[in-house]
Amino acid sequence: MIINENKLDEWVRGNAQIAQGLIVELIYRLIAASSPKPNERRFPLGDSIGQPGPDGVLDTDFDLDPFVPEGRSYWEIGTGIKAGDKATSDYRHLTSTTPEEIRRESTFIFVTPLSGRKDWDYTWEPDAQAMWIEQRRKRNEWKNVRVLDGTCLVDWLKHFPSVEL
């Protein structure tokens, strides 16, 4: 095992400035490996990070659950220690700027490389992440809502050793 959850979490916390760009690139590489022939894939990398709009858009005919959903998905990626605040802010912003007819056919995905260690505004108390997801799913503003945290990212990496390397 090259990357484990603790190593990923510690590296992101200790390298906050460069982690922003590298985690987006990691997600891009995982998505490219998972969905090699998408209908659309847009993830600004390098000096293009920080553009207005979502951190990524993917439209694919095939899923790789629980990581990549079939259909259109909008991705937001946060590397800060207040992942819950960032997820909530990104969710609100993307919901308000994306037309309803598009959202109803699209999945909102928030990615944080941090592990589930008391980092969200909700302090990751038992079931806090699940509650955050459930509350947003009940709103029926998106086809689906997902969170991929450090645990999920490490699991995803195990499916693609070349990306992990």
Backbone hydrogen bonds in HBPLUS format (Angstrom, degrees):
<---DONOR---> <-ACCEPTOR-->    atom                        ^
c    i                          cat <-CA-CA->   ^        H-A-AA   ^      H-
h    n   atom  resd res      DA  || num        DHA   H-A  angle D-A-AA Bond
n    s   type  num  typ     dist DA aas  dist angle  dist       angle   num
A0008-LEU N   A0004-ASN O   2.99 MM   4  6.19 165.9  2.01 159.9 164.0     1
A0009-ASP N   A0005-GLU O   2.96 MM   4  6.08 169.9  1.97 152.0 155.1     2
A0010-GLU N   A0006-ASN O   2.87 MM   4  5.98 171.4  1.87 153.9 156.6     3
A0011-TRP N   A0007-LYS O   2.89 MM   4  5.95 159.3  1.93 146.6 152.7     4
A0012-VAL N   A0008-LEU O   3.01 MM   4  6.19 166.4  2.03 154.6 157.8     5
A0013-ARG N   A0009-ASP O   3.05 MM   4  6.27 166.8  2.07 153.3 157.0     6
A0014-GLY N   A0010-GLU O   2.94 MM   4  6.03 151.8  2.03 145.9 153.7     7
A0015-ASN N   A0011-TRP O   2.94 MM   4  5.91 120.6  2.30 143.0 156.8     8
A0015-ASN N   A0012-VAL O   3.34 MM   3  5.21 147.7  2.45  96.3 105.4     9
A0019-ALA N   A0015-ASN O   2.85 MM   4  5.73 144.3  1.98 160.4 171.3    10
A0022-LEU N   A0018-ILE O   3.16 MM   4  6.37 169.8  2.17 156.5 159.7    11
A0023-ILE N   A0019-ALA O   2.85 MM   4  5.69 161.6  1.88 152.8 155.7    12
A0025-GLU N   A0021-GLY O   3.07 MM   4  6.33 155.8  2.13 144.3 151.3    13
A0026-LEU N   A0022-LEU O   2.85 MM   4  6.08 151.2  1.93 143.4 151.5    14
A0027-ILE N   A0023-ILE O   2.93 MM   4  6.17 163.3  1.96 152.1 155.3    15
A0028-TYR N   A0024-VAL O   2.91 MM   4  6.14 161.2  1.94 148.9 154.6    16
A0029-ARG N   A0025-GLU O   2.90 MM   4  6.15 161.6  1.93 151.0 155.3    17
A0030-LEU N   A0026-LEU O   2.93 MM   4  6.21 158.6  1.98 151.3 157.2    18
A0031-ILE N   A0027-ILE O   2.88 MM   4  6.08 159.8  1.92 153.5 159.2    19
A0032-ALA N   A0028-TYR O   2.78 MM   4  6.00 161.2  1.81 154.0 159.8    20
A0033-ALA N   A0029-ARG O   2.95 MM   4  6.11 152.3  2.03 143.5 150.6    21
A0034-SER N   A0030-LEU O   2.89 MM   4  6.02 147.4  2.00 140.8 150.6    22
A0035-SER N   A0031-ILE O   2.72 MM   4  5.72 148.9  1.81 154.1 160.9    23
A0039-ASN N   A0059-ASP O   2.71 MM  20  5.32 145.7  1.82 150.5 161.0    24
A0040-GLU N   A0059-ASP O   3.21 MM  19  4.96 151.7  2.30 136.7 136.2    25
A0059-ASP N   A0040-GLU O   2.85 MM  19  4.96 151.5  1.93 149.7 143.7    26
A0042-ARG N   A0057-VAL O   2.85 MM  15  5.15 159.6  1.89 154.0 157.2    27
A0057-VAL N   A0042-ARG O   2.88 MM  15  5.15 143.1  2.02 133.6 145.5    28
A0048-SER N   A0045-LEU O   2.95 MM   3  5.30 157.6  2.01 131.8 133.8    29
A0049-ILE N   A0046-GLY O   3.25 MM   3  5.95 172.4  2.25 119.6 121.8    30
A0055-ASP N   A0075-TRP O   2.93 MM  20  5.61 123.3  2.26 152.6 167.2    31
A0056-GLY N   A0075-TRP O   3.10 MM  19  4.75 128.2  2.38 140.2 135.1    32
A0075-TRP N   A0056-GLY O   2.79 MM  19  4.75 174.4  1.80 142.0 142.5    33
A0058-LEU N   A0073-SER O   2.96 MM  15  5.23 160.1  2.00 149.5 154.1    34
A0073-SER N   A0058-LEU O   2.69 MM  15  5.23 147.7  1.79 157.2 164.5    35
A0060-THR N   A0071-GLY O   3.15 MM  11  5.11 156.2  2.21 119.4 121.4    36
A0071-GLY N   A0060-THR O   2.70 MM  11  5.11 166.7  1.72 163.8 162.3    37
A0064-LEU N   A0068-VAL O   2.79 MM   4  4.86 164.5  1.81 141.9 145.9    38
A0067-PHE N   A0064-LEU O   2.85 MM   3  5.74 136.7  2.03 136.3 137.4    39
A0068-VAL N   A0064-LEU O   2.98 MM   4  4.86 164.5  2.01 116.9 120.2    40
A0107-THR N   A0072-ARG O   2.99 MM  35  6.48 151.5  2.08 138.6 145.8    41
A0074-TYR N   A0107-THR O   2.80 MM  33  6.18 161.4  1.84 167.0 172.1    42
A0109-ILE N   A0074-TYR O   2.87 MM  35  6.10 157.5  1.92 170.2 170.4    43
A0076-GLU N   A0109-ILE O   2.86 MM  33  6.24 156.1  1.92 164.8 171.6    44
A0111-VAL N   A0076-GLU O   2.80 MM  35  6.21 154.8  1.87 156.1 164.7    45
A0078-GLY N   A0111-VAL O   2.88 MM  33  6.26 165.1  1.91 173.0 178.1    46
A0086-LYS N   A0082-LYS O   3.11 MM   4  6.43 164.3  2.14 154.5 159.1    47
A0087-ALA N   A0083-ALA O   2.75 MM   4  5.92 163.2  1.78 154.5 159.4    48
A0088-THR N   A0084-GLY O   2.95 MM   4  6.05 164.1  1.98 147.6 152.0    49
A0089-SER N   A0085-ASP O   2.91 MM   4  6.07 162.8  1.94 149.3 154.5    50
A0090-ASP N   A0086-LYS O   2.82 MM   4  5.95 169.8  1.83 155.2 158.3    51
A0091-TYR N   A0087-ALA O   2.85 MM   4  5.90 157.5  1.90 146.3 153.3    52
A0092-ARG N   A0088-THR O   2.96 MM   4  6.13 167.3  1.98 149.8 153.0    53
A0093-HIS N   A0089-SER O   2.95 MM   4  6.14 169.0  1.96 153.2 156.5    54
A0094-LEU N   A0090-ASP O   2.88 MM   4  5.91 170.7  1.89 151.9 155.1    55
A0095-THR N   A0091-TYR O   2.90 MM   4  5.89 153.4  1.97 146.4 154.3    56
A0096-SER N   A0092-ARG O   2.97 MM   4  6.14 152.9  2.04 145.9 153.0    57
A0097-THR N   A0093-HIS O   3.03 MM   4  6.22 135.7  2.23 144.8 156.9    58
A0098-THR N   A0094-LEU O   3.01 MM   4  5.82 123.1  2.35 141.0 150.6    59
A0102-ILE N   A0099-PRO O   3.01 MM   3  5.47 134.5  2.22 110.4 122.5    60
A0103-ARG N   A0099-PRO O   3.01 MM   4  6.35 162.5  2.04 155.4 161.0    61
A0104-ARG N   A0100-GLU O   2.95 MM   4  6.08 160.1  1.99 159.3 162.7    62
A0105-GLU N   A0102-ILE O   3.12 MM   3  5.48 148.9  2.22 107.3 116.4    63
A0106-SER N   A0103-ARG O   3.02 MM   3  4.88 169.2  2.03 110.0 111.7    64
A0143-LYS N   A0103-ARG O   3.01 MM  40  6.47 132.2  2.24 162.7 148.4    65
A0143-LYS N   A0106-SER O   2.88 MM  37  5.22 137.1  2.07 152.8 157.2    66
A0108-PHE N   A0144-ASN O   2.94 MM  36  6.31 161.0  1.98 155.6 153.5    67
A0146-ARG N   A0108-PHE O   2.86 MM  38  6.29 153.7  1.93 160.2 168.3    68
A0110-PHE N   A0146-ARG O   3.03 MM  36  6.39 162.6  2.06 144.8 148.1    69
A0148-LEU N   A0110-PHE O   2.86 MM  38  6.28 160.1  1.90 157.2 163.3    70
A0112-THR N   A0148-LEU O   2.95 MM  36  6.37 159.3  1.99 156.2 161.5    71
A0150-GLY N   A0114-LEU O   2.92 MM  36  4.85 161.4  1.96 132.3 126.5    72
A0123-THR N   A0120-TRP O   2.67 MM   3  4.83 157.7  1.72 116.0 119.5    73
A0125-GLU N   A0122-TYR O   3.43 MM   3  6.68 168.5  2.45 134.0 132.0    74
A0128-ALA N   A0125-GLU O   2.83 MM   3  5.32 155.9  1.89 154.0 148.5    75
A0131-MET N   A0127-ASP O   2.83 MM   4  6.02 150.8  1.91 150.5 159.0    76
A0132-TRP N   A0128-ALA O   2.95 MM   4  6.22 155.9  2.01 149.2 155.4    77
A0133-ILE N   A0129-GLN O   3.03 MM   4  6.33 164.6  2.06 154.8 157.9    78
A0134-GLU N   A0130-ALA O   2.87 MM   4  6.02 167.5  1.89 150.0 154.1    79
A0135-GLN N   A0131-MET O   2.87 MM   4  5.98 163.6  1.90 152.8 156.6    80
A0136-ARG N   A0132-TRP O   3.27 MM   4  6.50 156.1  2.34 144.1 149.7    81
A0137-ARG N   A0133-ILE O   2.87 MM   4  6.10 158.2  1.92 157.3 164.4    82
A0138-LYS N   A0134-GLU O   2.99 MM   4  6.13 155.4  2.05 150.0 155.6    83
A0139-ARG N   A0136-ARG O   3.17 MM   3  5.27 140.9  2.33  99.2 110.0    84
A0140-ASN N   A0137-ARG O   3.06 MM   3  5.52 155.0  2.12 112.6 120.0    85
A0152-CYS N   A0149-ASP O   3.03 MM   3  5.31 113.7  2.48 104.2 119.4    86
A0153-LEU N   A0149-ASP O   2.90 MM   4  6.21 159.8  1.94 157.7 164.5    87
A0154-VAL N   A0150-GLY O   3.02 MM   4  6.19 161.4  2.06 150.2 153.8    88
A0155-ASP N   A0151-THR O   3.13 MM   4  6.35 158.6  2.18 144.3 150.5    89
A0156-TRP N   A0152-CYS O   2.83 MM   4  6.06 160.5  1.86 153.2 158.7    90
A0157-LEU N   A0153-LEU O   2.86 MM   4  6.09 158.0  1.90 149.6 155.5    91
A0158-LYS N   A0154-VAL O   3.20 MM   4  6.45 143.0  2.34 142.4 150.8    92
A0158-LYS N   A0155-ASP O   3.16 MM   3  5.33 128.2  2.44  98.2 111.1    93
A0159-HIS N   A0156-TRP O   3.02 MM   3  5.51 149.5  2.11 111.8 120.7    94
A0160-PHE N   A0157-LEU O   2.95 MM   3  5.24 149.4  2.04 108.3 117.8    95
A0163-VAL N   A0160-PHE O   2.97 MM   3  5.51 131.9  2.21 114.9 126.7    96
A0164-GLU N   A0160-PHE O   3.14 MM   4  6.51 158.5  2.19 150.7 157.4    97
A0165-LEU N   A0161-PRO O   2.89 MM   4  6.15 154.3  1.96 151.1 157.1    98
